[in-house]
Each structure stands twice: as C-alpha cells, then as structure tokens.
C-alpha cells in the first residue's frame, strides 16, 4: 500500500532523479502506456497542482509517485526495498512467517509472460502488487529511521539470573547497509513528519501528545475476503533521534470503506498514550555534561559542587573558580546506535500466489 511510497522517494532522491525543491505537476490522473493509454488516478480523483517530494509524501499523491517511479526505474527502488527487508523473512524464529513478495521482473515474466511495463512500474511505485507482513513494514520503518543500516531484529534483550544480574545482553546489530544519501533520508523524514503534523497530512489522527512522529498512511484490499479492505499506518518516533518504529494494520469488515488516516492512524495514540511515562523514560536523551569545581594546583582536592543557576537556567560562576566539563559516557539503549556491520540480505525467491492488492489512498 502507500506506506511503501517513502521507499520510492528515498531512491529517487539518492539517485538525483529529483531534488528536495523539484516540483512536479500532479493532475487528477496521468496516462501511461499506448494503444490505448491507461488512466492512472490520484486517490482524491482531483488535481493537486505542483508538488515537491515532502508534500507528495504528506498528501500521498499517487500521480507524483507514478511519474517519479517511472523516471527512477523499477530496478532501483526494488533494490532499495530488498535492502529494507521486503521480500525476505525477518530472521526471527517465527513459525509460518511469510516472506512477502517483491514484484520483480522475473515474477511478471512468470505470471504474465511479459517484462515490466511503465504501467507496472507506476503501480508498484504506489505500493500496488506488493505483499508485506506488519513485521516487515515495521522493520523497513526502522531502517528508514536509521538511514544507514537495516537493524537486525531481536526478540531477547537480555538474560538475567534469579537475582537480577545480567548474564547475557544482546548488542545492537545490523542486517545490511542501505546505501542511501543522508540528505535524502532527512528530506523523507520531513515528509513523513508532515504526514502526522502538517495540516495537509493524511495521518494527523496518528500523532502523539508527548513526542513528534514520522509516519505514512496506506490503504489496501485483502483479496480472499469479499470486498474487504485493510488500512496501514507505519512510522517511527521521536522525529529527531528515532528510537521506536511501528506498523499498524486495521482489517475492515466486508464492504466497509477504510483508510489509513481514518482507521489505522488513531490506533497509535490509543495504544502508545497508555505507556507515555515509560516511553518518555526510554527515549529521554542522556544527561548533559557534569560541571565540577576544580581548585588550582596546590589547593584542596576537587569536589563536585551543586552550583546556583539564574532564571534562564545558566550556571552562576563564583569568582576565583576554574571550571572543567566532565563528559558523560554516551548512553546506548538497545537498537541505537546500530553497528553498520552485518550480513547482506540473501536473494529470496518470489512466491507465485499474490495475497493482497492495495487500492487508492484516502485520508
């Protein structure tokens, strides 16, 4: 579904197909192919004018991604998708886990007896014909949040003895490098921030009261059901120095009209607001450097002192004292920072039977 669109944006920006300021006209539909051309619609069925990448992400504009996806080329953004974990299992010991499906050229040849067309590329660029598990989507968001590597998933943080002593602690590891332009990552983060916080974002119902969120909405159709749709909302927080990634999937009833913004996004505050204090403790940045008083040579030994501050929070320095900042060791929680050394993703054969067919985005 449209939760895949940041992958296309990252690939296009990294490959300099578009720049942050590049504006593309986004009508109500574009025509793709020949004899006759196919009309490929925006989810609003209305023109939205000139858009740059951040606004296209925030509005989830299909026509922007149709055009940029075709210009970028499927091999490029499919490669990025695989590095972000799509098309392969998570590596966790989960019984019956699906590897999903990345719609490669080999799949199209096997299924339809022809190579990729621009119509295929346009569909893939908005997340159609993909299959992904919620775990894969959450892991991909962790990779987008990190920007450098795809974190390796772990189920056990540490093993303790009966007294609470740590016998074994899991160190953060990476699965593979992402090869993304750091500037491209920041631009996409801004677009995903706007999804949740800008007045024009499709995921405003998915913001939190205590931290800023970067996210993306999506809507899809679940094929085995009778006209049953699913809605996605996936992302990470805090927007600055991300620590937690998430993916929400809402399964609609048969014939129920759903969307990521209306159905899936509200599930984020409904869940995370219950753990506000715990999450704040988890994501709180490390303490600032400790300030101590150091006597000149020959004086008394240095003794840490609590110093007065003014109304603006600045330390009031008494006369005749010398100050030295003592750096505090960085505090590393599980998952940050990620060691950029890890195993590359193996090639995963494509499954033949599709399961989900995403449909248009809706706020």
C-alpha positions in Angstrom: 0.0 0.0 0.0 1.0 3.7 0.1 3.2 3.0 3.2 5.7 1.9 0.5 5.9 5.4 -1.1 8.8 6.6 1.1 11.0 3.9 -0.4 10.4 5.3 -3.9 11.1 8.8 -2.6 14.4 7.7 -0.9 15.6 6.0 -4.1 14.7 8.9 -6.4 16.4 11.5 -4.1 19.5 9.3 -3.6 19.8 8.8 -7.4 19.2 12.6 -8.0 16.2 11.9 -10.2 14.5 14.6 -8.1 15.8 17.2 -5.6 14.1 18.4 -2.5 12.9 21.5 -4.3 11.8 19.8 -7.5 8.1 20.4 -8.2 6.0 18.1 -10.4 2.5 18.8 -11.7 0.0 16.4 -10.2 -3.3 16.3 -12.1 -6.3 14.1 -11.2 -4.8 11.3 -13.4 -2.0 10.6 -15.8 -2.0 8.4 -18.9 0.5 5.6 -19.1 1.3 3.3 -22.0 -0.1 3.2 -25.5 -2.8 1.6 -27.6 -4.7 2.9 -25.7 -3.0 4.6 -22.7 -4.3 3.7 -19.3 -5.7 6.3 -17.0 -4.0 6.1 -13.6 -5.7 8.2 -11.0 -4.8 10.1 -7.9 -6.7 8.8 -4.8 -8.5 12.1 -4.5 -9.7 12.0 -8.1 -8.8 15.7 -8.1 -5.8 17.6 -9.3 -3.4 18.9 -6.6 -1.1 21.1 -8.6 2.7 21.4 -8.3 4.2 19.4 -5.5 7.7 18.7 -4.2 8.7 15.4 -2.5 7.8 16.3 1.1 4.3 17.5 0.2 3.8 14.4 -2.1 4.6 12.2 0.8 2.3 14.1 3.2 -0.5 14.1 0.7 0.3 10.6 -0.5 -0.2 11.9 -4.1 -0.4 9.0 -6.5 0.4 11.0 -9.6 3.6 12.3 -8.2 4.8 8.8 -7.4 3.6 7.4 -10.8 5.8 9.9 -12.6 8.8 9.7 -10.3 8.7 5.9 -10.1 8.7 5.6 -13.9 11.6 8.1 -14.1 13.6 6.3 -11.4 13.0 2.8 -12.8 11.8 -0.3 -11.0 15.1 -2.0 -10.6 16.4 0.9 -8.5 13.5 1.2 -6.0 13.0 -2.6 -5.9 16.7 -2.9 -4.8 16.1 -0.4 -2.0 13.0 -2.3 -1.0 15.0 -5.5 -0.6 17.7 -3.8 1.4 14.9 -2.6 3.7 13.8 -6.2 4.3 10.9 -6.5 1.8 10.7 -9.9 0.2 12.5 -11.8 2.9 11.7 -13.2 6.3 12.7 -11.3 9.4 15.2 -13.8 10.7 13.2 -14.3 13.9 12.2 -17.8 14.9 8.5 -17.3 13.9 6.5 -20.3 12.8 4.8 -19.8 9.4 6.2 -16.4 8.8 5.7 -15.2 5.2 8.5 -13.7 3.1 6.0 -11.4 1.3 6.5 -10.6 -2.3 8.6 -8.0 -4.2 7.1 -7.8 -7.8 10.3 -8.4 -9.7 10.7 -8.7 -13.5 11.0 -12.4 -13.1 7.7 -12.5 -11.3 6.0 -10.5 -14.1 7.5 -12.8 -16.8 6.4 -15.9 -14.9 2.9 -14.6 -14.1 2.0 -12.6 -17.3 4.5 -13.8 -19.9 6.0 -10.3 -20.5 8.5 -8.0 -19.0 7.9 -4.9 -16.9 5.9 -2.1 -18.5 5.5 1.6 -17.4 2.1 0.7 -16.1 3.6 -2.0 -13.8 6.2 0.4 -12.6 3.6 3.1 -11.9 1.5 0.6 -9.9 4.5 -0.7 -7.9 5.6 2.9 -7.1 2.4 3.4 -5.0 2.6 0.0 -3.3 0.3 -2.0 -5.5 1.0 -5.7 -6.2 3.3 -5.9 -3.2 2.9 -8.3 -0.3 4.3 -7.5 3.1 3.8 -8.5 6.7 3.3 -5.9 9.5 6.7 -7.0 10.9 8.4 -6.3 7.5 6.8 -2.9 7.3 7.9 -2.0 10.9 11.4 -3.2 10.2 11.5 -1.1 7.0 10.5 1.9 9.0 13.3 1.2 11.5 15.7 1.2 8.5 14.3 4.5 7.2 14.6 5.9 10.7 18.2 4.8 11.0 19.0 5.9 7.4 22.3 4.0 7.2 21.6 0.3 8.0 18.7 -2.0 8.4 18.6 -3.1 12.1 18.6 -6.8 12.8 15.5 -7.8 14.7 16.0 -9.4 18.1 13.4 -11.0 20.5 15.6 -11.2 23.6 17.2 -8.0 25.1 19.0 -9.7 28.0 19.2 -12.9 30.0 19.2 -12.4 33.8 19.9 -14.7 36.8 17.3 -15.1 39.6 18.9 -12.1 41.5 18.5 -9.8 38.5 22.1 -9.9 37.4 22.7 -9.7 33.6 24.1 -13.0 32.3 23.9 -12.1 28.6 22.9 -8.8 26.9 22.1 -8.5 23.2 24.1 -6.0 21.3 22.5 -4.0 18.5 23.4 -5.4 15.1 22.7 -4.5 11.5 21.3 -6.7 8.8 22.8 -4.9 5.9 23.7 -1.3 4.7 21.1 0.8 2.9 23.4 2.9 0.7 21.1 6.0 1.0 22.0 9.6 0.7 21.9 11.1 4.2 20.3 14.3 2.8 17.6 12.2 1.1 16.9 10.5 4.4 16.3 13.8 6.1 14.0 15.1 3.3 11.9 11.9 3.5 11.8 12.2 7.3 10.4 15.7 6.9 7.7 14.4 4.5 6.8 11.7 7.0 6.7 14.3 9.8 4.2 16.3 7.8 2.0 13.2 7.4 1.3 13.3 11.1 1.7 17.0 11.9 1.0 19.2 8.9 -2.5 20.5 8.2 -2.4 18.8 4.8 -1.1 15.4 6.1 -3.1 12.2 5.7 -2.2 10.9 9.1 -2.9 13.7 11.5 -5.0 11.4 13.7 -1.9 9.4 14.4 0.1 12.0 16.3 1.1 11.7 20.0 0.8 14.2 22.8 4.3 13.7 24.2 6.6 13.1 21.2 6.7 14.0 17.5 6.0 11.2 15.0 7.1 10.5 11.4 4.7 8.2 9.6 3.0 7.1 6.4 -0.6 6.0 5.7 -1.8 3.3 3.4 -4.9 1.5 2.2 -5.2 -1.9 0.6 -7.6 -4.6 -0.4 -7.5 -8.1 1.1 -8.0 -10.5 -1.8 -9.6 -13.6 -0.1 -12.3 -11.6 1.6 -15.4 -10.3 -0.1 -14.7 -6.6 -0.8 -12.7 -6.3 2.4 -10.1 -3.5 2.7 -7.2 -3.1 5.1 -5.6 0.1 6.3 -2.0 0.8 7.3 -0.2 3.4 9.5 3.6 2.9 9.9 6.5 5.1 11.1 8.8 5.9 13.9 9.5 8.3 16.8 10.9 10.6 18.1 11.2 12.5 14.8 14.6 13.6 16.0 16.9 10.7 17.1 14.3 8.0 16.4 14.1 5.1 18.9 10.9 3.2 18.2 9.4 2.0 14.9 5.8 0.7 14.5 3.3 -0.6 12.0 -0.4 -0.8 12.5 -2.8 -2.9 10.3 -6.6 -2.4 10.5 -8.7 -5.1 8.9 -12.1 -3.7 7.8 -15.3 -5.7 7.7 -16.6 -6.8 4.3 -17.9 -3.8 2.3 -16.5 -1.4 4.9 -14.8 1.7 3.5 -11.5 2.2 5.3 -8.3 4.3 5.0 -5.0 4.5 6.8 -5.7 8.0 8.1 -9.2 7.3 9.4 -8.9 3.8 10.7 -5.3 2.8 11.3 -3.7 6.1 12.4 -5.9 6.6 15.5 -4.7 3.2 16.9 -1.3 4.7 17.5 -2.3 7.2 20.2 -4.9 4.8 21.5 -2.0 2.3 22.3 1.1 4.4 23.0 -0.6 7.1 25.2 -1.1 4.3 27.7 2.6 4.0 28.1 3.5 7.7 28.0 5.8 7.8 31.1 7.6 4.5 30.2 8.3 5.7 26.6 9.4 9.1 27.8 11.9 7.4 30.1 13.1 5.2 27.2 13.6 8.0 24.7 14.9 10.6 27.1 18.4 11.8 25.8 21.4 11.3 28.0 22.3 13.8 30.8 24.3 16.8 29.9 28.0 17.1 31.0 28.5 17.3 34.7 30.1 20.6 35.9 32.5 20.4 38.8 34.7 22.9 40.6 38.4 22.3 40.3 40.8 24.1 42.6 44.2 25.4 41.2 47.2 23.2 41.7 48.3 23.0 45.3 44.9 23.7 46.6 42.3 21.3 48.1 41.2 18.3 46.1 38.4 18.9 43.5 35.0 18.3 45.0 31.9 18.2 42.8 29.6 21.1 43.8 26.0 21.9 43.2 26.1 25.3 41.6 23.4 28.0 41.5 21.6 28.9 38.3 19.9 32.1 37.1 16.3 32.3 35.9 17.3 31.3 32.4 19.0 28.1 33.7 22.6 29.4 33.2 25.2 28.4 35.8 26.2 31.3 38.0 30.0 31.1 38.2 31.5 32.3 41.5 34.7 34.4 41.2 38.1 32.7 41.6 36.9 29.3 40.5 38.1 27.3 37.5 35.5 25.1 35.8 36.0 21.9 33.8 33.3 20.0 31.9 33.4 16.3 32.5 31.9 14.4 29.6 29.4 11.7 30.3 29.7 8.4 28.5 27.0 8.1 25.8 24.0 6.1 26.9 23.2 3.5 24.4 19.8 1.7 24.6 19.0 -1.4 22.7 18.7 -0.6 19.0 20.8 2.7 19.0 23.3 3.1 17.6 23.3 0.3 15.1 26.6 -1.4 14.2 27.0 -1.0 10.4 28.5 -4.4 10.1 26.2 -7.2 9.3 25.1 -9.8 6.8 23.6 -8.8 3.5 20.1 -9.9 2.6 20.0 -13.1 0.6 18.2 -13.4 -2.6 14.7 -14.6 -1.9 12.6 -16.5 -4.5 9.3 -14.8 -5.4 6.1 -16.5 -4.3 3.7 -17.2 -7.1 0.3 -16.5 -5.5 -0.4 -12.9 -4.5 -2.4 -12.3 -1.4 -3.1 -8.5 -1.1 -4.0 -6.0 -3.7 -3.6 -2.4 -2.4 -6.0 0.3 -3.6 -6.2 4.0 -3.5 -5.1 6.1 -0.5 -7.7 8.0 1.4 -7.3 10.5 4.3 
